[in-house]
Amino acid sequence: DGILGLAFQSIASDNVVPVFDNMVSEGLVSQPMFSVYLSSQSEQGSEVVFGGVDSSHYTGQINWIPLSSATYWQISMDSVTINGQTVACSGGCQAIIDTGTSLIVGPTSDINNMNSWVGASTDQYGDATVNCQNIGNMPDVTFTLNGYAFTIPASAYVPQS
């Protein structure tokens, strides 16, 4: 267990060539891509595929989102909506996709608005919590990226143990 950094050399410590870049340059992968499957089932496990995708983990087509910066996995986000109302990222904003965290971080006003819509309470440190008994009544959250809407149900955005 641990974290394997898959960002770009431009942000690497001491300008070290990232592992995946080495895999590509040495011809160890069939395509210069990797995919990540995050399982909610601990016994099933999550998965990283180097050189392609595992089509058993999705249905439909893949929607490719262009990077807005080749540093972190940074993209342009159009909006965050709940029940058809824009609750964050009004007018668009930058976002970073990071499999190393389960948090959603952003401007305080946007995060507070999202928390209000989902019924979350915020503690003195800014951490938000919800009553897990309310998950069935909590709204879906839709992240729109490059014109594609990705709707996440509460059962997916609230970690449960």
C-alpha positions in Angstrom: 0.0 0.0 0.0 1.1 3.5 -0.6 1.1 6.4 -3.1 2.7 6.3 -6.6 3.1 9.7 -8.1 1.9 9.9 -11.7 2.1 13.6 -12.3 4.6 15.4 -14.5 8.3 15.9 -14.3 7.8 19.6 -14.1 6.7 19.2 -10.5 8.9 16.3 -9.6 11.3 16.6 -6.7 14.8 17.3 -8.1 13.3 17.1 -11.6 13.3 13.3 -11.4 11.8 11.5 -14.4 8.5 10.0 -13.2 8.0 6.2 -13.2 5.4 6.2 -16.0 7.5 8.4 -18.2 10.3 5.9 -17.9 7.8 3.0 -18.7 6.8 4.8 -21.9 10.4 5.7 -23.0 11.5 2.1 -22.4 8.6 0.7 -24.4 7.1 -1.2 -21.4 3.5 0.0 -22.2 1.5 -0.4 -25.4 0.1 3.1 -25.3 1.2 6.2 -23.4 -1.8 6.1 -21.1 -2.9 4.7 -17.7 -6.3 4.3 -16.2 -7.5 4.1 -12.6 -10.4 2.1 -11.2 -11.4 3.0 -7.6 -13.5 0.2 -6.1 -15.9 0.8 -3.2 -15.6 -2.8 -2.3 -12.5 -3.4 -0.2 -12.4 -7.1 -1.0 -12.5 -6.4 -4.8 -9.7 -3.9 -4.7 -8.9 -0.9 -6.9 -6.7 -1.1 -10.0 -4.2 0.8 -12.1 -3.8 -0.3 -15.7 -0.6 1.0 -17.4 -0.8 1.2 -21.2 -4.6 1.2 -21.6 -8.0 0.7 -19.9 -9.9 -2.2 -18.5 -13.3 -2.1 -20.3 -14.9 -4.3 -17.6 -14.9 -1.3 -15.2 -17.1 1.0 -17.3 -20.0 1.1 -19.7 -20.5 3.5 -22.7 -17.8 5.5 -24.2 -14.8 7.3 -22.5 -15.1 11.1 -22.5 -11.6 12.5 -22.8 -11.0 15.8 -20.9 -8.0 17.9 -22.1 -5.4 19.1 -19.5 -5.3 22.8 -18.9 -1.8 22.5 -17.4 0.8 19.7 -17.7 1.9 19.9 -14.0 -0.8 18.3 -11.9 -3.6 16.5 -13.7 -5.3 19.9 -14.0 -8.4 20.4 -16.1 -11.0 23.1 -16.7 -14.3 22.5 -14.9 -17.5 24.1 -16.2 -19.6 23.9 -13.0 -20.8 22.0 -10.0 -24.6 21.6 -9.8 -27.0 20.1 -7.3 -30.7 19.8 -8.2 -30.1 21.9 -11.4 -28.6 24.8 -9.4 -25.0 25.9 -9.8 -23.5 25.6 -6.3 -19.8 26.0 -7.1 -17.4 26.9 -9.9 -19.9 29.4 -11.4 -18.5 30.6 -14.7 -15.9 27.8 -14.8 -12.7 27.1 -12.7 -9.6 25.0 -12.6 -9.7 21.6 -10.9 -7.1 19.0 -10.1 -7.9 15.3 -10.3 -5.9 13.5 -7.6 -6.4 9.8 -6.8 -4.2 10.3 -3.7 -7.0 12.0 -1.7 -10.7 11.6 -1.2 -11.3 15.2 -0.4 -13.0 18.0 -2.4 -11.1 21.2 -1.8 -11.9 24.6 -3.2 -12.7 28.2 -2.4 -14.3 28.4 1.1 -17.6 30.0 -0.3 -18.0 27.3 -2.9 -17.3 24.5 -0.4 -19.6 26.0 2.2 -22.4 26.2 -0.4 -21.9 22.6 -1.5 -21.9 21.5 2.2 -25.1 23.4 2.8 -26.9 21.8 -0.2 -25.9 18.3 1.0 -26.7 18.9 4.6 -23.1 18.8 5.9 -21.9 20.3 9.2 -18.4 21.8 9.3 -16.2 21.6 12.3 -13.7 24.2 13.6 -11.0 22.8 11.2 -13.2 23.1 8.1 -13.9 19.4 7.9 -17.4 18.5 6.8 -19.5 15.6 8.1 -22.9 14.2 7.3 -25.2 11.8 9.1 -24.8 8.6 7.2 -28.5 7.7 7.9 -29.4 10.6 5.6 -27.5 9.3 2.5 -30.6 8.0 0.9 -32.1 11.6 1.0 -29.0 13.5 0.0 -28.8 15.0 -3.5 -26.6 13.9 -6.4 -23.8 16.2 -7.2 -23.0 16.9 -10.9 -19.5 18.0 -12.0 -19.5 19.3 -15.6 -16.1 18.9 -17.3 -15.5 20.0 -20.9 -19.3 19.9 -21.5 -19.7 16.4 -20.1 -21.8 16.0 -17.0 -20.6 13.4 -14.4 -23.3 12.8 -11.8 -22.2 11.4 -8.4 -24.8 9.9 -6.0 -24.4 10.5 -2.3 -23.5 6.8 -1.8 -20.3 7.5 -3.8 -19.3 10.9 -2.4 -19.8 10.1 1.3 -17.2 7.6 2.6 -18.7 4.9 4.7 -17.1 2.3 6.8 
